[in-house]
């Protein structure tokens, strides 16, 4: 940008040095001058310390937090410099042997009053026009005071150092250099013009100009170093905030992954999923849809805060869910929902697919009545939440199918046991009763056959009781899997010659639902 500025300067000088026949139109020259003034004003409004690679290589849009006081950290330094320069100026005025200067007492009083005012109300700079005017007023005020009280021979000369220091600490090196050069030129021209010895006046002007510029350089680079330190501190704090947010997100997702797969019942998993979503984000309505492979429809298995049909076809889904299916991911609609979402009154929404084992098994719709209700953190939370939730839902669906298959297999086993054991025993009893009837008709004694039949009936009753006991065997809060297995093995040992040994830790148990599944 400095190259561009020098190019503009050369262009303006060339335009002024051209003959009248080659000079451009007056409007073009005026526009160039306006462009240069606007560029200088923009450079004066931007803090170079925010980008240390160049003095004016920053755009206004890059300025952060315009309401922050940029010289707050230098308040004590500015106050010390102001007190010192004011005290030195008062001392010089008191020991002035050049006679009474016109207006010196008035300007001294004005400088002292202004210094006291700024001690009780330090100057603020917030990167706006009002702040720039305050800094320029301080520079102009002290410059006028010095010019009207003797120029470089003025007893109030040291107050210029305070003004240049404030300019450098407020805006940085480039701005302080411009202020210093402009101030020195403003003081030098009338001082040399009114001097009896121009050469001596030029030497004194050059000496004081060097001092003022040196102060401007020190103040500007102090501002730059402090600005870089502030920027690094803000970046570190921002990283810390991001890490804290990421840690909170990971903790929430860890809790989700711990609790969601704890149950293998689809209803429990759905209830747990809705509860987790409610604890993670704020919403007005939520719905979980599962895909039915039979007719390619979506079944609304859980919903809160809305009224919707229990089954939706592919064309009946809102635009957000259709976009999520098309993108195979999460879609955030911050505002202006054309179809008002799944609830019919949504202002913003988060829609995502539930994918498990490489296939879309369901959809998740989270909606809010207000626009722009979901922050970036909410989107990241839901994006990390869907994977374990989808896996838990898919596991629950598969276990539901396994329950159905297992129930069919169990019914088949029970029927086979009843047929092979109890059915044959009952058939034997029927044949035995028929035989006893025949023997009774022939006049034979039935005492011994009836005794054997009684034992056989007791055996059948015992088999029926054992079978029913096996069917009713289940775990409970007080009856764990280890106890159930031990009781079952004991009954097996009583009915057979098998010897079974079980080793179990009764102090540690799985969740009740998982024990029942096993």
Backbone torsions as a table, in degrees:
resi	resn	phi	psi	omega
1	UNK	NA	-31.4	175.5
2	UNK	-62.5	-37.1	176.5
3	UNK	-62.6	-41.1	178.7
4	UNK	-63.6	-37.3	-179.3
5	UNK	-67.5	-43.5	178.8
6	UNK	-65.1	-34.7	177.7
7	UNK	-64.2	-41.2	178.6
8	UNK	-65.6	-39.6	178.7
9	UNK	-61.6	-46.2	179.9
10	UNK	-62.6	-39.2	-178.9
11	UNK	-64.0	-43.0	-180.0
12	UNK	-64.8	-42.7	179.4
13	UNK	-64.4	-40.9	178.2
14	UNK	-63.2	-39.8	179.2
15	UNK	-63.9	-38.4	-179.1
16	UNK	-72.4	-28.1	-176.3
17	UNK	-88.9	-8.8	-179.8
18	UNK	-72.6	155.2	173.0
19	UNK	-64.7	161.8	-176.6
20	UNK	-62.5	-28.1	-179.7
21	UNK	-71.8	-27.6	-177.9
22	UNK	-99.8	-6.9	-177.2
23	UNK	-67.5	143.0	177.6
24	UNK	-72.6	176.7	179.5
25	UNK	-63.8	150.3	-178.4
26	UNK	-60.6	-34.8	-179.7
27	UNK	-65.0	-35.1	178.3
28	UNK	-66.5	-40.4	178.4
29	UNK	-65.7	-41.4	178.9
30	UNK	-64.1	-40.0	179.4
31	UNK	-65.7	-36.2	176.8
32	UNK	-64.7	-43.4	178.8
33	UNK	-63.8	-41.3	177.2
34	UNK	-63.1	-40.0	178.9
35	UNK	-63.2	-40.4	179.0
36	UNK	-65.7	-42.8	179.3
37	UNK	-63.2	-43.8	178.7
38	UNK	-63.1	-38.3	179.6
39	UNK	-66.6	-41.0	177.7
40	UNK	-65.0	-39.4	178.5
41	UNK	-65.4	-39.7	177.5
42	UNK	-64.6	-42.1	178.0
43	UNK	-64.1	-35.1	178.4
44	UNK	-69.4	-24.3	-178.4
45	UNK	-88.2	-3.8	-175.5
46	UNK	-113.1	135.8	-178.0
47	UNK	-85.5	110.8	-179.7
48	UNK	-64.1	-21.6	-177.8
49	UNK	-67.1	-15.6	178.3
50	UNK	-74.2	-19.0	177.1
51	UNK	-140.7	94.1	-171.5
52	UNK	-67.8	-2.6	-176.3
53	UNK	-76.6	-14.8	-179.0
54	UNK	-164.3	154.1	-176.9
55	UNK	-68.1	-40.0	-174.7
56	UNK	-127.6	28.3	-175.4
57	UNK	-94.7	42.7	-179.0
58	UNK	-134.3	143.6	175.3
59	UNK	-97.2	158.9	-176.8
60	UNK	-63.8	-32.2	-179.1
61	UNK	-64.4	-19.3	179.7
62	UNK	-81.8	-10.3	178.7
63	UNK	-69.2	133.3	-176.4
64	UNK	-108.3	144.6	175.7
65	UNK	49.1	72.5	-176.0
66	UNK	-64.2	-20.4	-178.2
67	UNK	-83.4	-1.3	-177.2
68	UNK	-81.7	140.6	177.9
69	UNK	-78.1	112.3	-174.1
70	UNK	-80.6	-13.6	179.0
71	UNK	-109.4	14.6	-178.9
72	UNK	-62.7	-39.2	-179.1
73	UNK	-69.0	-17.3	-178.4
74	UNK	-104.8	13.7	-176.1
75	UNK	-59.6	-46.0	-179.3
76	UNK	-65.0	-38.8	179.0
77	UNK	-65.3	-46.4	179.6
78	UNK	-62.1	-40.9	179.5
79	UNK	-62.9	-41.0	179.6
80	UNK	-65.5	-44.1	178.4
81	UNK	-63.5	-41.9	-178.8
82	UNK	-64.1	-45.3	178.6
83	UNK	-62.1	-41.8	-178.0
84	UNK	-65.7	-49.2	-178.7
85	UNK	-66.1	-35.9	178.2
86	UNK	-67.4	-42.1	178.7
87	UNK	-63.6	-42.3	178.2
88	UNK	-63.8	-40.3	179.6
89	UNK	-64.0	-43.1	178.1
90	UNK	-62.2	-40.4	178.7
91	UNK	-64.0	-41.2	179.0
92	UNK	-67.3	-38.1	177.4
93	UNK	-64.4	-40.4	-178.9
94	UNK	-67.9	-29.2	-178.2
95	UNK	-104.0	18.1	-178.6
96	UNK	-71.2	121.0	-178.6
97	UNK	-107.3	11.6	-178.3
98	UNK	-92.5	12.1	179.4
99	UNK	89.3	174.1	-178.8
100	UNK	-71.4	119.9	171.8
101	UNK	-85.9	140.8	178.5
102	UNK	-66.6	124.8	177.0
103	UNK	80.6	2.7	-177.7
104	UNK	-63.5	-42.7	-179.4
105	UNK	-64.0	-39.8	-179.5
106	UNK	-64.9	-47.1	-179.3
107	UNK	-67.2	-35.1	176.5
108	UNK	-63.4	-44.3	177.9
109	UNK	-62.7	-40.7	179.7
110	UNK	-64.1	-41.9	179.2
111	UNK	-64.7	-41.7	179.8
112	UNK	-65.2	-43.8	179.1
113	UNK	-61.8	-43.6	179.4
114	UNK	-63.9	-39.4	179.8
115	UNK	-65.2	-42.9	178.3
116	UNK	-63.1	-40.6	178.7
117	UNK	-61.5	-43.0	-179.0
118	UNK	-74.3	-21.4	174.9
119	UNK	-70.6	-41.0	179.7
120	UNK	-81.7	-26.0	177.4
121	UNK	-132.2	85.7	-176.1
122	UNK	-59.6	149.7	179.7
123	UNK	-67.4	141.7	179.6
124	UNK	-115.5	146.8	174.8
125	UNK	-135.6	117.3	-174.8
126	UNK	-121.0	22.4	176.0
127	UNK	63.1	40.7	174.6
128	UNK	-133.3	177.1	-175.6
129	UNK	-65.8	-40.6	-179.7
130	UNK	-61.6	-41.2	178.8
131	UNK	-65.2	-41.0	178.1
132	UNK	-62.4	-39.6	178.8
133	UNK	-65.1	-36.5	178.4
134	UNK	-63.7	-43.4	179.4
135	UNK	-66.1	-44.8	179.8
136	UNK	-65.0	-34.6	177.2
137	UNK	-64.2	-41.8	178.9
138	UNK	-61.9	-43.3	179.1
139	UNK	-64.3	-46.0	-178.3
140	UNK	-65.2	-40.9	-178.9
141	UNK	-60.5	-49.7	-178.1
142	UNK	-71.7	-32.1	177.0
143	UNK	-64.6	-45.7	178.4
144	UNK	-62.9	-40.6	178.8
145	UNK	-61.3	-40.3	179.8
146	UNK	-70.3	-43.6	-178.6
147	UNK	-61.8	-41.9	-175.6
148	UNK	-81.9	-5.4	179.5
149	UNK	-119.4	23.7	172.9
150	UNK	120.2	3.6	178.2
151	UNK	66.4	-130.1	-179.4
152	UNK	-71.0	-10.4	174.6
153	UNK	-95.9	4.9	-176.1
154	UNK	-71.1	139.7	173.8
155	UNK	-66.2	-18.0	-179.9
156	UNK	-91.7	14.1	-174.3
157	UNK	-60.9	-36.0	-175.2
158	UNK	-67.4	-19.1	178.0
159	UNK	-66.8	-21.8	175.2
160	UNK	-61.6	-32.9	-178.9
161	UNK	-64.3	-35.3	177.1
162	UNK	-64.7	-44.6	-178.9
163	UNK	-63.1	-44.0	179.1
164	UNK	-66.2	-37.6	177.8
165	UNK	-62.9	-44.1	178.1
166	UNK	-61.2	-43.0	179.4
167	UNK	-62.6	-42.9	179.9
168	UNK	-67.5	-41.3	179.5
169	UNK	-71.1	-24.9	-179.6
170	UNK	-80.5	-44.1	-171.1
171	UNK	-120.6	-11.3	177.2
172	UNK	103.4	-171.9	-169.5
173	UNK	-63.0	-52.0	-175.3
174	UNK	-60.2	-45.6	-179.2
175	UNK	-66.3	-42.0	-179.7
176	UNK	-65.8	-35.7	177.6
177	UNK	-65.8	-41.8	178.7
178	UNK	-64.8	-43.6	178.3
179	UNK	-62.6	-42.7	-178.8
180	UNK	-63.6	-45.2	-179.5
181	UNK	-64.7	-45.2	179.7
182	UNK	-62.9	-40.4	179.3
183	UNK	-65.4	-45.2	-179.6
184	UNK	-63.2	-41.5	177.8
185	UNK	-64.8	-39.6	179.9
186	UNK	-63.5	-38.0	179.4
187	UNK	-79.0	-34.4	-173.0
188	UNK	-71.1	-45.5	-174.0
189	UNK	-58.0	-53.5	178.4
190	UNK	-68.4	-30.2	179.9
191	UNK	-66.0	-45.2	179.1
192	UNK	-69.8	-37.1	-177.6
193	UNK	-65.8	-34.8	-178.2
194	UNK	-93.7	-2.9	-177.0
195	UNK	-78.3	147.2	175.8
196	UNK	-74.2	-38.9	179.0
197	UNK	-112.0	101.7	-175.4
198	UNK	-64.8	-37.5	-178.8
199	UNK	-64.2	-45.0	178.7
200	UNK	-64.9	-37.4	178.3
201	UNK	-64.5	-38.9	178.0
202	UNK	-65.0	-39.3	178.9
203	UNK	-63.8	-45.4	179.3
204	UNK	-63.6	-39.2	179.5
205	UNK	-64.4	-41.8	179.6
206	UNK	-65.0	-37.9	179.7
207	UNK	-64.2	-50.0	-179.1
208	UNK	-68.7	-32.9	176.5
209	UNK	-62.4	-41.3	177.1
210	UNK	-61.8	-39.9	179.2
211	UNK	-65.3	-45.1	-178.9
212	UNK	-63.6	-43.0	179.8
213	UNK	-66.1	-36.8	177.1
214	UNK	-62.5	-42.4	176.8
215	UNK	-62.7	-40.1	178.7
216	UNK	-63.0	-40.9	179.4
217	UNK	-64.6	-45.8	-179.5
218	UNK	-62.4	-45.5	-179.8
219	UNK	-64.6	-41.3	-179.5
220	UNK	-64.0	-45.0	-180.0
221	UNK	-73.0	-28.2	172.1
222	UNK	-62.0	-42.9	177.2
223	UNK	-63.3	-41.0	-179.1
224	UNK	-64.6	-47.0	-179.7
225	UNK	-62.8	-42.8	178.5
226	UNK	-65.4	-38.7	178.5
227	UNK	-63.4	-41.2	177.5
228	UNK	-64.6	-40.0	178.0
229	UNK	-64.7	-41.1	177.8
230	UNK	-63.3	-41.4	-180.0
231	UNK	-64.3	-43.3	178.0
232	UNK	-63.5	-38.2	178.3
233	UNK	-65.8	-42.0	178.5
234	UNK	-65.4	-38.6	176.9
235	UNK	-64.2	-40.7	178.5
236	UNK	-64.4	-41.9	177.8
237	UNK	-65.4	-37.6	178.2
238	UNK	-65.9	-41.5	176.0
239	UNK	-62.4	-39.9	178.9
240	UNK	-62.9	-41.8	177.8
241	UNK	-63.7	-41.7	179.1
242	UNK	-64.8	-40.6	178.4
243	UNK	-65.5	-39.6	177.4
244	UNK	-64.2	-40.7	178.2
245	UNK	-65.7	-41.7	178.2
246	UNK	-65.4	-37.5	177.8
247	UNK	-64.4	-41.8	177.2
248	UNK	-63.4	-40.2	178.9
249	UNK	-64.5	-45.3	179.6
250	UNK	-64.0	-37.3	178.2
251	UNK	-64.5	-41.9	178.7
252	UNK	-64.5	-43.3	179.7
253	UNK	-67.1	-34.4	177.0
254	UNK	-63.8	-41.8	176.6
255	UNK	-62.9	-37.9	179.7
256	UNK	-64.5	-47.4	-178.6
257	UNK	-66.1	-24.7	177.8
258	UNK	-77.0	-37.4	-171.6
259	UNK	-93.6	-34.9	-174.6
260	UNK	-62.8	-46.7	-178.5
261	UNK	-78.5	2.7	-175.9
262	UNK	-66.4	-26.0	-179.5
263	UNK	-113.5	145.0	176.4
264	UNK	-107.7	11.8	176.9
265	UNK	-96.1	130.5	-175.2
266	UNK	-61.8	-41.2	179.5
267	UNK	-62.7	-43.1	178.6
268	UNK	-65.4	-39.6	179.1
269	UNK	-64.8	-41.6	178.6
270	UNK	-63.8	-44.7	178.6
271	UNK	-62.5	-42.0	178.9
272	UNK	-65.4	-38.0	178.9
273	UNK	-63.8	-46.3	179.0
274	UNK	-62.4	-41.4	179.6
275	UNK	-63.7	-39.4	179.5
276	UNK	-67.9	-41.6	178.1
277	UNK	-60.8	-40.8	180.0
278	UNK	-63.6	-33.3	179.7
279	UNK	-80.4	-17.7	-176.7
280	UNK	-94.7	-41.9	-176.7
281	UNK	-133.2	160.3	177.0
282	UNK	-98.6	130.9	-177.1
283	UNK	-148.1	167.2	174.0
284	UNK	-102.4	-30.4	179.8
285	UNK	-149.6	149.4	179.7
286	UNK	-147.1	147.6	179.6
287	UNK	-148.9	142.1	175.3
288	UNK	-117.9	126.5	-179.6
289	UNK	-118.6	137.2	176.8
290	UNK	-114.7	143.5	-176.1
291	UNK	-83.4	133.2	177.6
292	UNK	-103.1	113.9	-177.1
293	UNK	-70.2	-16.9	-175.6
294	UNK	-67.7	-51.8	-177.1
295	UNK	-120.7	12.5	177.6
296	UNK	59.0	34.0	175.8
297	UNK	-105.6	166.3	179.4
298	UNK	-109.0	123.3	-178.8
299	UNK	-96.3	121.9	178.5
300	UNK	-79.6	98.8	-173.7
301	UNK	-88.8	-26.2	176.4
302	UNK	-148.1	140.4	175.4
303	UNK	-156.6	151.5	176.7
304	UNK	-140.3	138.3	174.6
305	UNK	78.8	14.3	179.2
306	UNK	-155.6	160.2	175.0
307	UNK	-112.9	122.8	-176.7
308	UNK	-147.7	154.8	178.7
309	UNK	-64.4	154.5	-177.5
310	UNK	-71.9	-23.7	178.9
311	UNK	-136.2	138.3	-179.3
312	UNK	-127.5	136.7	175.4
313	UNK	-80.8	170.6	-178.9
314	UNK	-58.9	-34.6	-179.0
315	UNK	-84.3	-9.2	-179.3
316	UNK	-91.7	-4.3	179.0
317	UNK	-74.1	148.1	175.2
318	UNK	-67.8	165.8	-174.9
319	UNK	-61.4	-36.3	-179.6
320	UNK	-62.0	-43.1	178.9
321	UNK	-69.7	-37.2	177.5
322	UNK	-64.7	-38.6	177.3
323	UNK	-66.4	-37.8	178.1
324	UNK	-63.7	-40.0	177.7
325	UNK	-65.9	-41.7	-179.4
326	UNK	-65.3	-39.4	-179.8
327	UNK	-86.2	-11.0	-177.2
328	UNK	52.9	47.2	-179.4
329	UNK	-168.7	-156.9	-177.2
330	UNK	-93.0	138.8	177.4
331	UNK	-125.2	125.5	177.8
332	UNK	-108.8	121.3	176.8
333	UNK	-109.5	100.4	-172.8
334	UNK	-72.6	-30.0	-175.4
335	UNK	-161.2	166.9	171.7
336	UNK	56.1	58.4	174.9
337	UNK	-73.5	122.4	-177.2
338	UNK	-66.6	-43.3	-178.0
339	UNK	-96.9	9.1	178.3
340	UNK	59.8	23.8	172.5
341	UNK	70.2	-164.5	-178.2
342	UNK	-74.2	-30.7	-178.7
343	UNK	-83.5	-18.5	-178.4
344	UNK	87.6	-1.1	-180.0
345	UNK	-142.4	23.4	-175.9
346	UNK	-80.1	137.5	172.8
347	UNK	-98.4	-25.6	176.0
348	UNK	-151.4	159.4	-175.6
349	UNK	-160.5	157.1	172.5
350	UNK	-121.1	122.9	-177.9
351	UNK	-126.2	133.5	-178.2
352	UNK	-150.9	158.5	177.2
353	UNK	-90.7	152.7	173.2
354	UNK	-105.5	105.3	-173.8
355	UNK	-111.5	132.2	177.8
356	UNK	-145.3	133.8	178.4
357	UNK	56.8	39.3	174.7
358	UNK	77.2	11.6	-178.9
359	UNK	-137.6	150.1	176.7
360	UNK	-81.7	114.7	-179.2
361	UNK	-100.8	-15.1	-177.9
362	UNK	-170.2	-178.7	-179.8
363	UNK	-133.4	151.9	177.5
364	UNK	-128.8	126.5	179.1
365	UNK	-122.6	121.7	177.4
366	UNK	-122.2	122.6	-173.3
367	UNK	-130.9	153.5	176.7
368	UNK	-135.3	146.1	-177.6
369	UNK	-70.9	-23.3	-179.4
370	UNK	-95.1	150.6	177.1
371	UNK	-76.9	151.5	178.7
372	UNK	52.3	42.8	-177.1
373	UNK	-85.9	-24.9	-175.1
374	UNK	-99.7	127.0	178.4
375	UNK	-86.6	173.0	179.6
376	UNK	-62.8	-33.9	178.5
377	UNK	-64.9	-38.5	177.8
378	UNK	-61.5	-40.5	179.4
379	UNK	-64.2	-43.8	179.7
380	UNK	-65.1	-38.3	179.2
381	UNK	-63.3	-47.5	-179.2
382	UNK	-65.7	-37.4	179.9
383	UNK	-63.8	-37.9	176.6
384	UNK	-80.2	-19.3	-177.5
385	UNK	-80.1	-30.8	-170.7
386	UNK	-66.7	-34.7	-176.3
387	UNK	-63.1	-54.8	177.7
388	UNK	-65.9	-32.8	178.6
389	UNK	-65.2	-43.8	179.0
390	UNK	-63.8	-40.2	179.0
391	UNK	-64.3	-42.0	179.0
392	UNK	-64.4	-41.4	178.7
393	UNK	-65.3	-41.3	179.7
394	UNK	-66.1	-40.6	176.6
395	UNK	-61.2	-42.7	179.9
396	UNK	-63.5	-39.3	178.6
397	UNK	-65.3	-42.3	179.8
398	UNK	-66.4	-39.1	178.0
399	UNK	-68.6	-30.9	174.6
400	UNK	-63.9	-41.1	176.7
401	UNK	-66.1	-39.7	177.9
402	UNK	-64.3	-34.7	176.3
403	UNK	-62.0	-42.3	179.4
404	UNK	-62.6	-47.1	178.4
405	UNK	-64.1	-41.2	179.3
406	UNK	-64.6	-38.2	177.4
407	UNK	-63.8	-41.3	177.4
408	UNK	-62.9	-44.1	179.1
409	UNK	-63.8	-37.7	179.8
410	UNK	-67.6	-39.9	177.0
411	UNK	-63.0	-40.1	177.9
412	UNK	-63.6	-41.7	179.5
413	UNK	-65.1	-42.5	179.7
414	UNK	-63.1	-42.4	178.9
415	UNK	-63.1	-39.3	179.3
416	UNK	-67.1	-42.1	178.4
417	UNK	-64.0	-42.7	179.2
418	UNK	-63.4	-37.3	-179.6
419	UNK	-73.6	-44.7	-173.8
420	UNK	-75.7	-33.3	-174.4
421	UNK	-106.2	-68.4	-174.7
422	UNK	-70.1	-38.3	179.9
423	UNK	-61.8	-45.7	179.3
424	UNK	-67.5	-36.4	177.7
425	UNK	-64.4	-42.1	178.2
426	UNK	-65.6	-37.3	177.2
427	UNK	-64.9	-40.2	176.4
428	UNK	-61.1	-42.6	178.9
429	UNK	-62.8	-38.5	178.7
430	UNK	-64.0	-44.5	178.0
431	UNK	-62.9	-40.1	-179.0
432	UNK	-65.1	-39.4	177.9
433	UNK	-65.5	-39.6	176.5
434	UNK	-61.5	-41.0	179.4
435	UNK	-64.6	-40.9	179.2
436	UNK	-65.8	-34.5	177.0
437	UNK	-63.4	-43.1	179.0
438	UNK	-64.1	-42.3	179.8
439	UNK	-65.9	-35.5	178.6
440	UNK	-65.3	-37.1	178.7
441	UNK	-68.3	-29.4	179.8
442	UNK	-85.5	-1.4	176.7
443	UNK	82.7	17.9	179.0
444	UNK	-80.5	159.1	178.4
445	UNK	-73.1	136.5	-176.4
446	UNK	-111.7	5.7	-175.9
447	UNK	-62.4	-51.9	-178.0
448	UNK	-68.5	-44.4	177.2
449	UNK	-60.5	-38.0	179.4
450	UNK	-67.3	-34.2	177.3
451	UNK	-64.9	-43.1	177.5
452	UNK	-65.3	-38.7	-179.9
453	UNK	-64.2	-36.7	177.8
454	UNK	-62.6	-42.4	178.0
455	UNK	-64.1	-40.0	178.8
456	UNK	-64.1	-41.0	178.8
457	UNK	-63.5	-40.6	177.1
458	UNK	-62.4	-38.9	177.2
459	UNK	-63.4	-41.3	178.2
460	UNK	-64.9	-41.8	178.3
461	UNK	-60.7	-40.5	179.5
462	UNK	-64.4	-40.5	178.1
463	UNK	-63.9	-41.7	178.1
464	UNK	-63.3	-41.9	-179.7
465	UNK	-64.8	-42.3	178.7
466	UNK	-64.5	-40.2	179.3
467	UNK	-63.8	-45.2	178.0
468	UNK	-64.7	-35.7	178.4
469	UNK	-64.8	-40.6	177.6
470	UNK	-63.5	-36.8	-179.5
471	UNK	-69.7	-31.5	-178.2
472	UNK	-88.8	-2.1	-178.0
473	UNK	-67.0	127.6	-178.7
474	UNK	-157.5	157.3	176.5
475	UNK	-89.1	157.9	179.2
476	UNK	-145.3	-174.2	179.7
477	UNK	-63.7	-32.9	-177.9
478	UNK	-104.0	-10.0	-175.6
479	UNK	-120.2	100.6	-176.0
480	UNK	-84.9	176.7	-178.0
481	UNK	-65.2	-35.8	179.4
482	UNK	-62.4	-42.7	178.5
483	UNK	-66.4	-40.3	179.0
484	UNK	-61.4	-44.3	-179.8
485	UNK	-65.3	-40.2	179.1
486	UNK	-63.1	-42.7	178.4
487	UNK	-64.9	-39.5	179.7
488	UNK	-66.1	-42.7	179.4
489	UNK	-64.7	-36.8	178.4
490	UNK	-61.9	-42.9	178.6
491	UNK	-66.9	-37.5	177.6
492	UNK	-64.3	-41.7	179.7
493	UNK	-64.7	-34.0	179.0
494	UNK	-68.6	-30.3	-176.2
495	UNK	-97.1	-4.5	-177.5
496	UNK	-147.6	-179.7	179.5
497	UNK	-98.5	13.4	-179.3
498	UNK	-75.6	143.2	175.6
499	UNK	-116.4	113.4	-177.1
500	UNK	-119.5	133.1	178.9
501	UNK	-117.1	129.8	-178.4
502	UNK	-117.5	131.7	174.1
503	UNK	-117.7	119.4	-176.9
504	UNK	-142.6	150.7	176.4
505	UNK	-100.0	103.4	-175.0
506	UNK	-79.5	-7.7	-179.2
507	UNK	-84.2	-20.3	179.9
508	UNK	-117.8	129.6	-177.9
509	UNK	-130.6	152.0	171.2
510	UNK	-76.3	165.1	171.5
511	UNK	-55.5	148.8	-172.6
512	UNK	-57.6	-41.3	-178.0
513	UNK	-65.8	-39.0	178.7
514	UNK	-68.6	-37.2	176.3
515	UNK	-63.4	-39.6	178.5
516	UNK	-66.2	-37.2	177.3
517	UNK	-64.2	-38.5	-178.9
518	UNK	-73.0	NA	NA
